[in-house]
Amino acid sequence: MSIRSFGRAVLGAACATLAAAGLFVALPAPEAAAAPALRPNFVLKDTPSGQGPWEMTDFVYLPDDSVLTTGKNGRLAWVSKTGQPKTIANIPVNSDGDLGLVSVEVAPDYATSKHIYLVRSTPPVNGAFVARVERWTVTGGSEPTGITDPRTIFEIPGEYPTHALTGVVAAKDGTLWITNGDWATPGYADPRALDVLDPNKPEGKLFHVTNTGAGVPSNPFYDAANPNSVRSRTYAGGFRSPFRLTIDERSGLPVVGDVGWNDWEEINLVQPGQHYSWPCFEGNNPTPGYSTWGQCNGVVNNRPLWTYRHADGPIDGTSVTGGIIYNGTNYPAEYRGAYFFGDWEARKIWTLTYSPQGTLLQAPQSPFGTDIGGPVKFAAAPNGDVVYADNVGSALRRIVYAPGNAAPVAIATSTTDPATRTVTFDASESYDPEREDLTYRWDFGDGTTGTGVTASHRYAGSTPTFTAKLTVTDRENASATTELTVAPSNHTPKVTLAAAGQADYAVGDPVSVSATATDTEDGALPISWEMGVVHCQRAAACHTHKGSPGSGPTYHTTFTDHQDSSMEFIAKVTDSMGVTASATYVAKPREHRLTLKSNVPAALQIAGEGGVSSAMVAEKAPVDISAPPTASDGVSTFDSWSDGSREATRRITMPAADTTLTATYVTAIDKRYNAEPALRQLLGTATGPEVVDGGGRHKPYQNGRLYWSPNGGVRVVHGEILARYLEQGGAARFGPPVTDQLATPDGVGRYNHFAMGASVYWSPSTGANAIAGPIRAKWASMGWERSYLAYPSTSELSTPDGRGKYNNFSGANGAIYWTETTGAQSINGEVRALWSSLGSERSVLGYPVTSELSVSDNWGKYFNFENNGSIYWTPSTGARWLCCQNREKWFQLGGATGRLGYPTTNEAPTPDGIGRYSHFTKGGSVYWFTTTGSHEVYGEIRRRWAALGWERSYLGYPTSDEFSIPGGRRSNFQNGYITWMASNGAVTDRRY
């Protein structure tokens, strides 16, 4: 795998080589690459970024269509509308690994505040650094000159230099969305990644904060008493390295690209309060190296909107860059509403489409573009086109649809200095519909020519008039011309507009525009008027609706009700020499922000504004708004708007102030609560709003909670069970409930089951305890509380060695133990007491690998353990353990039903301290010594050996099992043997 000079470092993917290599320093120039290949009729138009190769990390458009770009090394550059870059600041940064100056965003009120937001890591001091979101103020006028007055909005102490803060997005309402990775090393399964699972830690979170850094009150875990806590700031979690975020204006939900580790990249449509399962899952698959860790028990996968594999196929790649939803009008209809995203390392761009509710409608079929450079940020150009930052080539690349190039528009004006017969020409109002750069050529009408957007020419002789011609040409050589009459010895007429009575207008307001016109040679001139309604759904994507012409000193009308429109009034005059002049007044709308919200996620829309849920709308304008009958959860139904209207789709008149209308949906929780009097009596009144929680929603009441989930419906949890459920992690750990709180079949206790394979059981003697996963499954297979284990007496606990989990139970001194290798096994009674006395899982036996089993004689019971040990129990012997080679020898001899019977002692060291032995019910023993191994000693031979002193006798340890000889049996020992004769029962011991 090649070293990824930007993708895996800034994108935070799994390439340990990057961080180790200290990339982004002294990198070579970009290698020669294949020419970009895009879908038919699409081309790329490049603009310089002001950053060096491999350095560019982000860019953002300013209100005047110029651009700010950031470089990993701390450079902040400004690029003019015509493509001239300059550095306006060099900010100190820690550029190790993924760190540096990685993101820039413009405040919604930039035109007045000049505020921008930057994400950077500070230079280390004694090895310590912080990752920060800062607000800065841009200095200078229309051309920025620098930045000043940094204010910290949000910061996190630095850890490992990968998967850090990755970006900031400013919403139209002034709030900020901030993405933060897991801060774990990509080189191995790093335990630090498990912090992503902790709702009180910032790792792997998407934050939604105010412009001061506090949590937004609508966040799912917001705590009014602690608005700056991690929980209050968190909108969602479960991300590895969330790289680039956009807000889907149809639903208000974020869309995030999450860079993968081993095998999968993700696109996530992020629902509030959800956890997107890293590090336990990558894509839709358990993550090797993480998923088997105990902390991942009970974590279920939250399926991404789209995943793609680390491979070389058409829809494969290794370093996702989240993109944007195309809302422009220049591309074919099939792309409107499509999500454009890319892959840095694969050098590809794809599109996909999905519904506002998050249903994938069209998956990527093939790349939209290949060999397109290294995309690290997508944004919409002022005309709606998709633009991306190519980190490899360090260019801003606009994707242009050009099936047939539209010709530019030529507009020319002139002014005259009669004393010198010099005419100054101006073509600055000319434009290209695709916003291409233009070239300008002037034919002055006297056989001479000039170039440039402005030009001056001195006419010789005394010819009174000339016809000059302007030709403008775009990059595709499409051109347009316009002619104008100039009279070098004649003064240009002068048109003067009277001061407007007001700065902006509400719909229907009277608009009166007055002008006077004078000419040095002709005196007062008559005025003619042109009026147009200029509709701009977005900047630089405008068109004009011509209005009625007029004449005279004043033009009267009322302000238009056309959405997103201003009115343009042009006063025009022509003197006796045919020279024209004009002056233009633009009447702007008085706009206020209209915001649609809902109590649950829903695809609210402002018609005529591109289907968004928040837009600037002219005062008194009629505007259609709509709320879908059913919310995005597929269950909640529309009830009313916050102004009292019950019409889901309606027309309103825009008020004279910013306005928020909230659509209220009757949720499934409300429906059940309202329908069941007994439930209302049980729970009491609501104590808080309905909030998102762990794959569903919940609403708190005086005496409990109601939970809703798509699969579980509405369920009630209350009392001690609710308290234990929340103490154990609630819906984030166990999922939402799938049953109400029910009585147990034995009539003694109560319980709730939960979606992630968990339950909480309560009884009068045990209280409420949680049981989950394989342990719960084992208990269920035994008959739940009706088994001999009865009720859990503890919630799930971790074993001291850190390998396993267990629950204790109230019946039969029982427990169920689990490890990844042994599974879940029950253990109880005297057997468990013996095992506990040995040290439980830390004993020589280790963990049980079976639950209680019955011996075939139906007399005894036994448990096997992972270190080749067993514990056997009978009513007469109690519980006895044996292990290893002695147990294997016993098994060879038939075990409990063989000639030795059941063990009557635990395996013990021999008195000489160098061997081990076990005695059995049928008069036999098994002895082990390092050089002799394990052997049985039985019957009369065993009695003689015992009488001699066992292993301390002259015979030593047995070296064979008992075997047949003519007329009898014999056992060999280290220093001799013992025989037994069947005919007379004689027992003889001898040396060799």
Secondary structure, DSSP 8 states (H G I E B T S, - for coil): ----SSHHHHTT-S-HHHHHHT-SSS----------EESTTEEEEEEE-S--TTTEEEEEE-TTS-EEEEETTSEEEEE-TTS-EEEEEE-----STT-SEEEEEE-TTHHHH-EEEEEEE---BTTB-EEEEEEEEEEESSSEEEEEEEEEEEEEE--SSSS-EEEEEE-TTS-EEEEE-----TTS--GGGGGGG-TTS-TTEEEEE-TTS-B-TTSTT--TT-TTSHHHHEEEE--S-EEEEEEETTTTEEEEEE--SSSEEEEEE--TT-B--TTTEETTEE-TTTTTSGGGTT------SEEEESSSSTT--S-EEEEEE---SSS-GGGTT-EEEEETTTTEEEEEEE-TTS-EEE---S-SEES---EEEEEE-TTS-EEEEETTTTEEEEEEE-SS----B---EEEEETTTTEEEEE-TT-B-TT----EEEEE-SSS-EEESSEEEEE--S----EEEEEEEE-TT--EEEEEEEE-TTS---EEEE---S-SEE-TT-EEEEEEEEEETTTEE---EEEEEEEEEEETTEEEEEE---EESSEEEEE----TTEEEEEEEEEE-TTS-EEEEEEEEEE-EEEEEEEESS----EETTTTT-SEEEEETT-EEEEE--SB-TTSS-EEEEETTS---SEEEEE--SS-EEEEEEEE-HHHHHHHH-HHHHHHH-SB-S--EEETTEEEEEETTEEEEEETTTEEEEEEHHHHHHHHHTTHHHHH-SBSS-SEE-TTSS-EEEEETTTEEEEEETTTEEEEEEHHHHHHHHHHTGGGSTT-SBSS--EE-TTSS-EEEEBSSTT-EEEEETTTEEEEE-HHHHHHHHHHTGGGSTT-SBSS--EE-TTSS-EEEEETTTEEEEEETTTEEEEEEHHHHHHHHHTTGGGSSS-SBSS--EE-TTSSEEEEEBTTSEEEEEETTTEEEEEEHHHHHHHHHHTGGGSTT-SB-S--EEETTEEEEEETTEEEEEETTT--EEEEE-
